[in-house]
C-alpha cells in the first residue's frame, strides 16, 4: 500500500492530517500540490482537486489511486478519523 498527502504550504488541515498519520505510525509521502509534477500526476489519475489536502491511497499497482478530498476528510471542520482508521 502507498499513501500520499497532497499539501499546500500554509494549509492548516494538511498539518492536522499529517500529524494524525504520524501519530498512528502510518508511512506516507508528501507532494506539494502546487508543483507542475504533482498537478500532472493528479490529472493523469483523474484527480482534479483544487483544495488541499488530498489523501491518495493505492492498495497495489493493479488498482488505481483512491482519492479523499478536503470536504470528505474534514466534514463539519473536523478530521474524519474513520477514513484514517480504514488504512491498513
C-alpha positions as CSV (number, residue, x, y, z in Angstrom):
1,X,0.0,0.0,0.0
2,X,1.2,3.5,-0.8
3,X,-0.2,6.7,0.8
4,X,0.4,10.2,-0.4
5,X,-0.7,13.5,1.0
6,X,-1.0,16.4,-1.4
7,X,-0.5,19.6,0.5
8,X,0.0,23.3,0.2
9,X,2.5,25.4,2.2
10,X,0.1,27.3,4.5
11,X,-2.6,24.6,4.8
12,X,-3.7,24.1,8.4
13,X,-5.8,21.0,7.6
14,X,-2.8,19.5,5.8
15,X,-0.9,19.7,9.1
16,X,-3.7,18.1,11.0
17,X,-3.9,15.2,8.5
18,X,-0.1,14.6,8.5
19,X,0.0,14.8,12.3
20,X,-2.7,12.1,12.6
21,X,-1.0,9.8,10.1
22,X,2.3,10.3,12.0
23,X,0.6,9.6,15.4
24,X,-0.7,6.3,14.0
25,X,2.7,5.5,12.6
26,X,1.3,5.3,9.0
27,X,4.0,5.9,6.4
28,X,3.2,8.4,3.7
29,X,4.7,10.5,1.0
30,X,4.2,14.3,0.8
31,X,3.6,16.0,-2.5
32,X,3.3,19.8,-2.8
33,X,0.0,20.3,-4.7
34,X,1.1,23.5,-6.4
35,X,4.0,22.0,-8.4
36,X,3.8,21.0,-12.1
37,X,4.8,17.5,-11.2
38,X,2.0,17.0,-8.7
39,X,-0.6,18.7,-10.9
40,X,0.3,16.4,-13.8
41,X,0.4,13.3,-11.6
42,X,-3.1,14.1,-10.1
43,X,-4.6,14.8,-13.6
44,X,-3.3,11.6,-15.0
45,X,-5.1,9.8,-12.2
46,X,-8.3,11.8,-12.8
47,X,-7.9,13.9,-9.7
48,X,-8.9,17.5,-10.3
49,X,-8.8,18.8,-6.7
50,X,-8.1,22.5,-6.3
51,X,-8.2,22.5,-2.5
52,X,-5.8,20.8,-0.1
53,X,-5.3,18.4,1.5
54,X,-5.9,15.4,-0.7
55,X,-5.2,11.9,0.7
56,X,-4.3,9.4,-2.0
57,X,-4.2,5.7,-1.3
58,X,-3.3,2.8,-3.6
59,X,-3.6,-0.8,-2.5
60,X,-1.4,-2.3,-5.2
61,X,-0.2,-1.4,-8.7
62,X,-3.2,-3.2,-10.3
63,X,-5.6,-0.7,-8.8
64,X,-5.7,3.0,-9.3
65,X,-5.4,5.6,-6.6
66,X,-8.3,6.3,-4.3
67,X,-8.6,10.0,-3.5
68,X,-10.1,11.6,-0.5
69,X,-10.7,15.3,-0.9
70,X,-10.7,18.1,1.7
71,X,-14.5,18.1,2.2
72,X,-14.5,14.3,2.7
73,X,-11.6,14.4,5.1
74,X,-12.9,17.3,7.1
75,X,-16.7,17.2,7.2
76,X,-18.0,19.8,9.7
77,X,-14.5,21.1,10.0
78,X,-13.0,18.1,11.8
79,X,-10.9,15.2,10.5
80,X,-13.0,12.1,9.8
81,X,-11.0,9.5,11.8
82,X,-12.9,6.7,10.1
83,X,-11.1,7.3,6.9
84,X,-7.7,7.2,8.7
85,X,-8.8,4.0,10.6
86,X,-9.7,2.3,7.3
87,X,-6.0,2.5,6.3
88,X,-4.5,-0.9,7.0
